[in-house]
């Protein structure tokens, strides 16, 4: 499936989520941004004990639509741009090579949202699946012995690479409600359930992302029901 088709599908699913909202729901639309730390979990390959895999930093941000059919529970749909990757230290056969891998994804999480407490200041909890598509991939290899490095654009191979990623994420945080909207901060952790590498003989039998993220979000009400909810102290 081409990159354009996958992105169109993610857009369609996101906007169907918007259009299918119940008319009596509290609806807000927002933007969010933040940073993440990601790494690849390579499993079940005994040769990988000679290679150290570390986290690398990246950006995450996008659009958020939230609707609460009940006072404290509802659905949150997001359309995000997310940078993921990992750092490897390859010490096999006397090497001392540092490889930094970076991938840019478009992601669509569909989450169960719960806000806890009363008044303007509340806790929040998000849980649910996500699906993403890799737009590109690049890597930089540095020889730690000499200090020389080379950067390359990775060319995806449909027979050996999975560009579609999916998994589960959980998030905890707080939100504060104003008369003109609400601000929220959230820490989340996502576990990839897909497999980046189809070729099991090259690195590992399992290659899945583990991502820690922190987000700051600002949302505004889209309907009268959402505006009225800001006055609700229960």
Protein Blocks (a to p, Z undefined) as FASTA:
>chain_A
ZZklmmmmmmmmmmmmmmmpcfkbccdddddddddddddddehiaklmmpccdddddddd
dddddddfbfkbccdddddddddddddddfeghiacddddddddddddddddddededjb
dcdddddddddddfbdcdddddfknopacdddddddfklpcfbdcddddddddddddfkb
ccdddddddddfbdfblblmlmmmbdcdddddddddddddfbfklmmmmmpcZZ
